[in-house]
Each structure stands twice: as structure tokens, then as C-alpha cells.
Amino acid sequence: MNKITEELLKQVSDYKGEFKGAYNIREDGGCVGRQSSENIKIESKPDGSGLEIHISPKAQKETVYIPACVTRGNVNDLVYNDFFVGEGADVTIVAGCGVHTDNEGEAEHDGIHRFFLEKGAHVLYKEKHVGTGTGIGLKKINPVTDMELKEDAVMEMDTIQIGGVDLTKRSTKAVLGARAKLIIHERIMTDGEEQASTDFEVEMQGEDSGVDLISRSVAKDHSYQEYHSKIRGNCRCTGHSECDAILIGEGKVNAAPELFAGDIDASLIHEAAIGKIAGEQIVKLRTLGLTEEEAEKKIVEGFLR
């Protein structure tokens, strides 16, 4: 792999010179490193469109790395990855993405990931996105995540976009079986003229299933964000959606949550708040010796933690 890939991997997947266990490293649309483990098998799809990752029920507290990097302009990378997680397996999946372009054309990565969790499986899915480079070439990342959770399965999704991505459209869909749980924590920061759009859609089909969706966003300068969420409870279930946003400068946020209760025992809640940083927070930190810019940075860091 090239030097830009190495630097992007450090930012999106905590790369320290090597990955231990199962991994697949994607660079500019091709594979530059792959390793399976005893309990996690990574194979190319027969049509070459992406990967199939088969996780055995014997996989317990294991990690698989599936990062993707675009290191130059005029690259539009599209990949379809399917994850088959066996009954009772417990794994962490790290699927960071970085795009880089200097004085070149657009750099884009579109990753379509599908997850099939068998009974009692547990997955922690970590997804960090970043854009780097200079010049006028746009940096785009458009992740699509589709999930099917069978009974008693748990999916935790921790997704972060910390800067440098000019345009992103993020789509997440899930169908939950009996007693399945979905926990999503999203953090997004946009700056300059960047734009970010998030769409969540969750269908709870099994009794006593539940979803907890928390989104934190910061829109700075002239950037723009859209947030759409739809939670459908078609049985006895619980659903919670929380969307909080901070505006800095001329940043704009449009939040549009939606709840649908198709059963008398569906318990669904949504919370939302959009506003600027409170003046007293700035004043308090400035009394501790921070400048206004430093105080603002500390508040944003704490909010997105």
C-alpha cells in the first residue's frame, strides 16, 4: 500500500503498522492486503463486486478490519460487502474510510454493507470517515448499511465523521426480530461548504425488540446538514431517537424525525435540540484562561465525545 493509505488508516482504523487477526485493506478500488483467521473468513464475491465475511459462532471477542481508502482524485470506488455473523458470535468490525485528493478530480468511496446477525450474535461496528488533501477536488463518502437482526441479536454502531468530507449521504436501515437490540451513536462535524445527509429507518418486527438512536452534530461556517429518522414499531417494542445539533457561524441543520406505532404496546420517544453554544459556557472556560476559540473547541470536543 502507499504512504497516503498508511496515513489514512492511522486516522480511521487505529493502524499501527499492522493488523492482528482478520483484515482486508482496500486501496483505490483494489485489495492491497488480506488475511483470514480461524473463525473469520474473508472471501471475494464471485462477481468481484466486494467481499463476503463469514464469522463463525466460535468467534468470541475477536476483531476484523475492513478499511477502505481512496488516495487520489478521479477515483470512484464502489464496493458491496456482506457480513454473515453466526449464532452467539461476539465480534468488533472496524470499517473506517478515508478519501484524499489534492489538485485533482473528485475522490469518492461508496460502501454498501449488509449485516445478517443470527440468534444471539453481538456486533460492535465502528465506522470512522475522514477526508484529507488540498485543492478543488471534492471528497465524497456515501455509506449504506443494511441490517437484519434475528432474535436476541445485538448490533452496536459507532459512526464518526470528523471533518474534510465535502459531501456525504449516509443511509442506515434495520429490521429487528424478537428481543433484538440496535444501538446507534452517530457523531458528525461539517465545516466550510460541506454537506451531510443522514437517513435512518428501523423496523421492529419482533416482540420486545428495541432501538436507541443518538445523533450529535456540529455544523460550522456555511456547512449544511440534514437528519431524517423513521422508527416503526409493529409490535410490543421500545424505540428512542435523540438528535442534538450545535450551530457555529452560518451553519444550518434540518432535522425531521418520524415515529410510527403500529401496535398498542409500541413505546416510541423522540428528542431533538438545535442551537448555538451557550454564552455562559464560553465565559466559564475563559475564566480558566482559555481564549474564545479554545473554549469553543473544548465544548465541541466534549459534545461529540
C-alpha positions in Angstrom: 0.0 0.0 0.0 1.1 3.6 -0.5 2.0 6.2 2.1 -1.3 8.1 1.9 -3.2 4.9 2.6 -1.0 4.3 5.7 -1.8 7.8 7.0 -5.5 7.4 6.3 -5.5 4.0 8.1 -4.0 5.6 11.2 -6.9 8.1 11.3 -9.8 5.8 10.5 -8.8 2.4 12.0 -6.0 3.0 14.6 -3.5 1.4 12.3 0.0 0.9 13.9 1.9 -0.8 11.2 -0.1 -4.0 11.1 -3.5 -5.5 11.9 -3.8 -8.5 14.1 -6.4 -11.2 13.2 -8.6 -11.0 10.1 -8.4 -8.0 7.8 -8.9 -6.7 4.3 -7.3 -3.4 3.2 -8.9 -1.7 0.1 -6.9 1.0 -1.8 -8.3 2.9 -4.8 -10.7 0.1 -5.6 -8.3 -2.9 -5.2 -7.2 -5.2 -2.4 -3.6 -4.5 -1.1 -3.8 -6.8 1.9 -6.0 -9.6 3.2 -5.9 -12.2 6.0 -8.5 -14.5 7.4 -8.4 -16.1 10.8 -9.5 -19.4 12.2 -13.0 -18.1 13.0 -13.4 -15.3 10.4 -13.2 -16.0 6.7 -12.9 -13.1 4.2 -13.5 -14.0 0.5 -14.1 -12.1 -2.7 -17.6 -12.3 -4.2 -17.7 -14.4 -7.3 -18.7 -11.3 -9.4 -15.8 -9.2 -7.9 -18.1 -6.6 -6.5 -16.9 -6.9 -3.0 -16.4 -9.2 -0.1 -18.2 -11.9 1.9 -17.2 -12.1 5.5 -18.2 -15.3 7.3 -18.0 -15.1 11.1 -18.2 -18.4 13.0 -20.2 -18.9 16.2 -16.8 -19.7 17.7 -15.6 -16.1 17.2 -15.6 -14.5 20.7 -14.2 -11.1 21.4 -12.4 -11.0 18.0 -11.9 -8.1 15.7 -12.0 -7.9 11.9 -10.7 -4.8 10.0 -12.3 -3.8 6.7 -10.9 -0.3 5.9 -11.2 1.4 2.5 -9.0 4.3 1.2 -9.1 6.4 -1.9 -5.7 8.2 -2.2 -6.1 10.3 -5.4 -8.6 12.2 -7.5 -10.6 10.8 -10.4 -11.4 7.6 -8.4 -15.0 6.5 -7.8 -14.8 3.3 -5.6 -18.0 1.3 -5.2 -18.0 -1.9 -3.1 -20.6 -4.3 -1.7 -19.6 -6.2 1.4 -21.8 -8.8 3.2 -21.2 -9.9 6.8 -22.7 -13.2 8.0 -22.4 -13.4 11.7 -23.0 -16.9 13.3 -25.2 -17.7 16.2 -23.8 -16.4 19.5 -20.7 -14.8 17.9 -19.2 -11.7 19.6 -17.1 -9.5 17.3 -15.9 -6.0 16.6 -15.9 -4.9 13.0 -13.8 -1.8 12.1 -14.7 -0.4 8.7 -13.2 3.1 8.5 -12.9 5.0 5.3 -10.6 7.8 4.2 -10.6 9.8 0.9 -7.7 12.0 -0.3 -7.3 14.3 -3.3 -5.0 17.3 -4.0 -5.2 19.3 -7.2 -7.0 16.6 -9.0 -10.6 15.5 -9.6 -13.1 14.0 -7.2 -12.3 11.2 -4.8 -15.3 9.1 -3.8 -16.0 5.9 -1.9 -19.4 4.3 -1.7 -19.6 1.3 0.6 -22.7 -0.8 0.8 -22.5 -3.1 3.8 -25.1 -5.7 4.7 -25.2 -7.5 8.0 -27.0 -10.7 8.8 -26.9 -11.5 12.5 -28.0 -14.9 13.7 -29.7 -15.6 17.0 -27.8 -14.1 20.0 -25.0 -12.7 17.9 -23.3 -9.5 19.1 -21.6 -7.0 16.8 -19.8 -3.7 17.6 -19.5 -1.9 14.3 -17.0 1.0 14.3 -17.1 3.3 11.3 -14.9 6.5 11.1 -14.8 8.7 8.0 -12.3 11.5 7.1 -11.3 13.5 4.1 -7.8 14.9 3.5 -5.9 16.8 0.9 -5.9 20.2 -0.8 -7.2 21.7 -4.0 -10.6 21.8 -5.6 -11.3 18.1 -6.0 -14.3 17.1 -4.0 -14.1 14.4 -1.3 -17.2 12.2 -1.1 -18.2 9.3 1.1 -21.6 7.6 0.8 -22.1 4.7 3.2 -25.1 2.4 3.1 -25.7 0.0 6.0 -28.5 -2.6 5.9 -29.0 -4.9 8.9 -31.2 -8.0 9.7 -31.1 -9.0 13.4 -32.6 -12.3 14.4 -33.9 -13.0 17.9 -31.7 -11.8 20.8 -29.1 -10.4 18.4 -27.4 -7.1 19.4 -25.9 -4.6 17.0 -24.0 -1.6 18.3 -23.0 1.0 15.7 -20.5 3.8 16.5 -20.1 6.1 13.5 -18.0 9.2 13.3 -17.3 11.8 10.6 -14.8 14.3 12.0 -14.0 16.5 9.0 -12.7 17.0 5.5 -15.6 15.3 3.7 -17.2 17.7 1.2 -20.4 15.6 0.6 -21.8 12.6 2.3 -25.1 10.7 2.1 -25.5 8.2 4.9 -28.3 5.6 4.8 -28.9 3.1 7.6 -31.7 0.5 7.6 -32.5 -2.3 10.0 -35.1 -5.0 10.7 -35.3 -6.4 14.2 -36.5 -9.8 15.3 -37.8 -10.7 18.8 -35.7 -9.2 21.6 -33.1 -7.9 19.2 -31.5 -4.6 20.1 -30.0 -1.9 17.9 -27.8 0.9 19.5 -26.5 3.6 17.2 -24.3 6.5 18.2 -23.5 9.0 15.4 -21.2 12.0 15.5 -20.8 14.4 12.6 -18.9 17.7 12.1 -19.1 19.7 9.0 -17.2 22.9 8.1 -16.8 25.4 5.2 -19.3 24.4 2.4 -19.5 20.8 3.4 -22.9 19.0 3.3 -24.0 15.9 5.1 -27.3 14.0 4.9 -28.3 11.2 7.3 -31.2 8.8 6.9 -32.2 6.1 9.5 -35.0 3.7 9.1 -35.7 0.9 11.6 -38.5 -1.7 11.5 -39.2 -3.5 14.8 -41.0 -6.7 13.8 -40.3 -9.0 16.8 -41.8 -8.7 20.3 -39.7 -6.9 22.9 -37.2 -5.6 20.3 -35.7 -2.1 20.8 -33.7 0.6 19.2 -31.7 3.5 20.8 -30.5 6.1 18.3 -28.4 9.1 19.3 -27.1 11.6 16.9 -24.7 14.5 17.7 -23.8 17.0 15.1 -21.9 20.3 14.7 -22.4 22.5 11.6 -19.8 25.2 11.3 -19.1 28.1 8.9 -21.5 27.7 5.9 -22.0 24.0 6.1 -25.4 22.2 5.9 -26.7 19.0 7.5 -29.9 17.1 7.1 -31.1 14.4 9.6 -34.1 12.1 8.9 -35.1 9.2 11.1 -38.0 6.8 10.9 -38.7 4.3 13.6 -41.6 1.9 13.1 -42.9 -0.2 15.9 -45.1 -3.0 14.6 -45.3 -5.0 17.9 -44.6 -4.6 21.6 -41.3 -2.8 21.5 -39.3 0.3 22.6 -37.8 3.0 20.4 -35.8 6.1 21.3 -34.3 8.7 19.0 -32.3 11.7 20.1 -30.9 14.3 17.7 -28.9 17.2 19.1 -27.0 19.8 16.9 -24.8 22.8 17.5 -24.6 25.7 15.0 -21.5 27.8 14.7 -21.2 30.7 12.3 -23.7 30.3 9.4 -24.1 26.6 9.8 -27.6 25.1 9.1 -29.3 21.9 10.2 -32.6 20.4 9.2 -33.9 17.6 11.5 -37.0 15.6 10.5 -37.8 12.7 12.9 -40.7 10.3 12.3 -42.3 7.7 14.6 -44.9 5.1 13.6 -46.7 3.0 16.1 -48.4 0.0 14.5 -49.2 -1.7 17.8 -50.8 -0.5 21.0 -47.8 -1.7 23.0 -45.2 0.1 20.9 -43.4 2.7 23.1 -41.6 5.3 21.0 -39.9 8.5 22.0 -38.0 11.2 20.1 -36.0 14.1 21.4 -34.4 16.9 19.4 -32.5 20.2 20.1 -30.7 22.6 17.7 -28.9 25.7 18.9 -25.7 27.6 19.4 -23.2 27.2 22.1 -24.4 28.8 25.4 -22.6 32.0 26.2 -22.1 31.1 29.8 -20.2 28.0 28.7 -17.7 30.2 26.8 -17.5 32.7 29.7 -16.8 29.9 32.3 -13.9 28.4 30.2 -12.4 31.9 29.5 -12.2 32.5 33.2 -9.9 29.4 33.3 -7.5 31.1 30.9 -8.8 29.8 27.5 -9.3 32.1 24.5 -12.8 32.2 23.0 -11.6 29.9 20.1 -10.0 27.4 22.6 -13.2 27.4 24.7 -15.4 26.7 21.6 -13.1 23.9 20.6 -13.3 22.3 24.1 -17.1 22.5 24.1 -17.4 20.9 20.6 -14.9 18.1 21.6 -17.0 17.3 24.7 -20.3 17.4 22.8 -19.0 15.0 20.1 -17.3 12.6 22.5 
